Each structure stands twice: as C-alpha cells, then as structure tokens.
Amino acid sequence: MKNNKKETGDIGEKIATDFLAEKGFEIIEKNYHFGHGEIDIVAKDKNVLVFVEVKTRKNLEFGEPELAVTKNKQRQIRKIAEAYLYEKNIKDIDCRFDVFGILLNKNLPPKITYIENAF
C-alpha cells in the first residue's frame, strides 16, 4: 500500500515539474529532505525562489488534494525552506510558497489546481 502511495506522489510531482518547466521555471531541486520533512520541488521563477508542495490524490474521499496543506504542514515547509536557504548559503532573494493539488482520474486527464503564493 505504501508503494502505491509513493507511486501516486511521484506521478503528481512529475506532472507539477513538467507544468512548471513549461511555464519557464528553472527546476533547482526535487525532494529536498531536512529532518523528517521534505520540500517536493525547489524552483526559480525569474528572480524568485519558489518552494512547491504537491498533493496528489486518486479520488476526493478525503477532500480536494490542495486542502491537505494544513497550517501545521505550512509551518513545517517554512522551517525546511529556512534550512534549505541556510544550507545553500542563499541570502537576499525573494521566496514564495506554491501548492499543487492534483487529482488523478482514471480515464480523464489529471485535474490540476495550482496556487501561486499559497501561504
């Protein structure tokens, strides 16, 4: 079951990465780990460093995927982003946090909800 969940997450991250690259973002890093947390995608949108969280679901049993980025999850992502900036010695750059909600429909194209500057 866990592998199925990871596989679903990997598909969503691939969709999000392709979407961002198509929009002209420079993909810097994928799956940056710090402690027990992770940032799915770190990208650059012109002069802004963007930390991207991707939530992918196969159905709406637990609600829209993007709603899974709760206040606690946002706090965790901010801490990981601070660690990323510190570790990479990045200073004086504007940052933002974007969220993707991706719903995978069996026989339909994925439904993508992209929230720029989500929190």
C-alpha positions as CSV (number, residue, x, y, z in Angstrom):
1,M,0.0,0.0,0.0
2,K,2.8,2.4,0.9
3,N,4.5,1.9,-2.5
4,N,1.2,2.7,-4.2
5,K,1.0,6.0,-2.3
6,K,4.6,6.8,-3.2
7,E,3.9,6.0,-6.8
8,T,0.9,8.3,-6.8
9,G,3.0,11.1,-5.3
10,D,5.8,10.5,-7.8
11,I,3.2,10.9,-10.7
12,G,1.9,14.1,-9.2
13,E,5.4,15.5,-8.8
14,K,6.3,14.7,-12.4
15,I,3.1,16.5,-13.6
16,A,3.9,19.5,-11.4
17,T,7.6,19.6,-12.5
18,D,6.5,19.4,-16.2
19,F,3.9,22.1,-15.6
20,L,6.4,24.5,-14.0
21,A,9.1,23.8,-16.6
22,E,6.6,24.6,-19.4
23,K,5.8,27.9,-17.6
24,G,9.5,28.8,-17.8
25,F,10.5,27.9,-14.2
26,E,14.0,26.6,-13.6
27,I,13.8,23.4,-11.6
28,I,16.6,23.6,-9.0
29,E,15.9,20.5,-6.8
30,K,13.3,17.8,-6.2
31,N,12.6,16.1,-3.0
32,Y,14.8,18.2,-0.7
33,H,14.9,16.4,2.7
34,F,15.7,18.0,6.0
35,G,15.0,16.2,9.3
36,H,11.7,14.3,8.9
37,G,10.4,16.7,6.3
38,E,10.6,17.3,2.6
39,I,10.0,20.0,0.0
40,D,8.8,18.4,-3.2
41,I,10.2,21.0,-5.6
42,V,12.5,24.0,-5.4
43,A,12.4,26.1,-8.5
44,K,13.2,29.6,-9.7
45,D,10.6,31.8,-11.3
46,K,12.7,34.7,-12.7
47,N,14.3,36.2,-9.5
48,V,12.1,34.4,-7.0
49,L,12.9,31.1,-5.3
50,V,9.8,29.0,-5.1
51,F,9.2,26.2,-2.7
52,V,6.5,23.9,-4.1
53,E,4.3,21.4,-2.2
54,V,2.5,18.8,-4.3
55,K,-0.5,16.9,-3.1
56,T,-1.9,14.1,-5.3
57,R,-5.0,12.0,-4.8
58,K,-6.8,9.4,-6.8
59,N,-10.2,10.4,-5.5
60,L,-12.0,13.0,-3.3
61,E,-12.7,10.7,-0.4
62,F,-10.6,13.0,1.8
63,G,-11.4,16.2,0.0
64,E,-9.5,18.3,-2.5
65,P,-5.8,17.5,-2.5
66,E,-4.6,21.0,-2.0
67,L,-6.6,21.2,1.2
68,A,-4.1,18.7,2.7
69,V,-1.6,21.5,3.1
70,T,-2.7,22.4,6.6
71,K,-1.3,25.2,8.8
72,N,0.9,22.6,10.5
73,K,2.2,21.5,7.1
74,Q,2.8,25.1,6.1
75,R,4.9,25.7,9.3
76,Q,6.9,22.5,8.6
77,I,7.5,23.6,4.9
78,R,8.7,27.1,6.1
79,K,11.2,25.5,8.5
80,I,12.5,23.2,5.8
81,A,12.8,26.2,3.4
82,E,14.8,28.1,6.1
83,A,17.1,25.1,6.4
84,Y,17.5,25.0,2.6
85,L,18.4,28.7,2.5
86,Y,20.9,28.3,5.3
87,E,22.5,25.1,4.0
88,K,22.9,26.5,0.5
89,N,24.0,29.9,1.9
90,I,21.4,31.7,-0.1
91,K,20.7,35.3,1.0
92,D,18.8,38.3,-0.3
93,I,16.4,36.5,-2.5
94,D,12.6,36.7,-2.6
95,C,10.9,33.5,-1.8
96,R,7.3,32.2,-2.0
97,F,5.4,29.0,-1.4
98,D,3.2,27.5,-4.1
99,V,0.9,24.5,-3.9
100,F,-0.3,22.0,-6.5
101,G,-3.4,19.9,-6.0
102,I,-3.5,17.1,-8.5
103,L,-6.5,14.7,-8.8
104,L,-5.7,11.7,-10.9
105,N,-8.8,10.5,-12.8
106,K,-8.7,7.0,-14.2
107,N,-9.9,7.8,-17.7
108,L,-9.6,11.6,-17.8
109,P,-6.7,14.0,-17.8
110,P,-5.4,14.9,-14.3
111,K,-7.2,17.9,-12.7
112,I,-4.5,20.4,-11.7
113,T,-5.1,23.1,-9.2
114,Y,-2.1,25.4,-9.0
115,I,-2.0,28.0,-6.2
116,E,0.8,30.6,-6.6
117,N,1.9,32.3,-3.4
118,A,-0.4,29.9,-1.4
119,F,0.9,30.8,2.0
